[in-house]
Amino acid sequence: MNISSVKPWLKRAKPYLRWFVLALTLGFVLHTLRQNWQQVLSLRFAPYAIAQLLLALGITLAAHIWSGWVWYWILRLLAAPIPREGAIIAYLKTNLGKYLPGNVWHFVGRIQFLRAADTPTGTAITGVILEPLLMAVAALAIAMVSLPANWLQGVILVGGLVAIHPRVLNPILKWLAQAKIKQTEIKPTDSEAETNIPELKRYPLWPLLGEIGFVVFRGVGFLLCFLALDSLGLGDIWRILGAFSLAWLLGLVVPGAPSGLGVFEATVLTVLTPTFPAAIVLGAVALYRLNSTLAELLGAGVAVLDERWNLEIAATASDAAEATHATLPQLPPGKG
């Protein structure tokens, strides 16, 4: 059996694999919920739960805005001619596209934005693909450092950091970009003869550190959701942050529902229930999901309002310039 004969079968099986993963993980979560239903019903909020949940919402919203800023760094690394404000607004507006069927529409929206801003198609696709790759390495690094250590974790961490060196990453980016082109059926623009995939010239250190900050922000939001239901010690904080990072990573890379639904919950339950009551973990996961969805909605709303505000300011400035020009005295023909 050759590879060319396997590819069509894999393409047909991929949607069913997503549904299988979703059914398997949600089945595990629902089974755990059924076993701990009485304990879940008896959960009570901690004294400062409302303040903690509002703070979690603010931090998660800040994390998404920060992620848009980091995406701008990635685009600059690829020499894309994109203004910072435009990149952040486009990132936040397209974030909700991942909830649509296919789980590719946030990528498509960002590529369309970049191409409309005169970014070459290959650069646009590479900028969209590089972001989740760096997110995955960032989450991997935090998980390996935060969870109980062994030599294998050190090997995995070093392997992840080496994998984003340009010599290793450029062939991977080229392969992923070509796959994304086939998946989304994006064609080169009229001014492009073909889609050229750019190569990284240096190690993406600052974008990687930025993505580590993003995952830490998200982890803090999850911690605050946990604190709304239970008190935690210092050692618990590191364990929960590590479990969150690992679960978030698996939710990102394992085929399944949008935003890692099911995979994230099942991983958190598997890692944390030996230490914490299952009812507490289930409650924290539910609060986190609500918090995350609200933050993404707020982020998209803020982006739309900011975009309209900028357009109104530009229109007002243009009208004022035209009015000023109209009121200036005009010299007679042939003078001046």
URFEN-V496872 format. One record per helix or strand of 3 or more residues. SS is the DSSP state (h for helix, s for strand). FROM is the first residue (numbers start at 1). TO is the last residue. If there is no record, write none. Layout:
((SS & FROM & TO) (SS & FROM & TO))
This chain:
((h & 3 & 35) (h & 37 & 41) (h & 49 & 77) (h & 84 & 99) (h & 105 & 116) (h & 121 & 146) (h & 151 & 163) (h & 166 & 184) (h & 205 & 227) (h & 234 & 253) (h & 258 & 260) (h & 263 & 272) (h & 278 & 327))
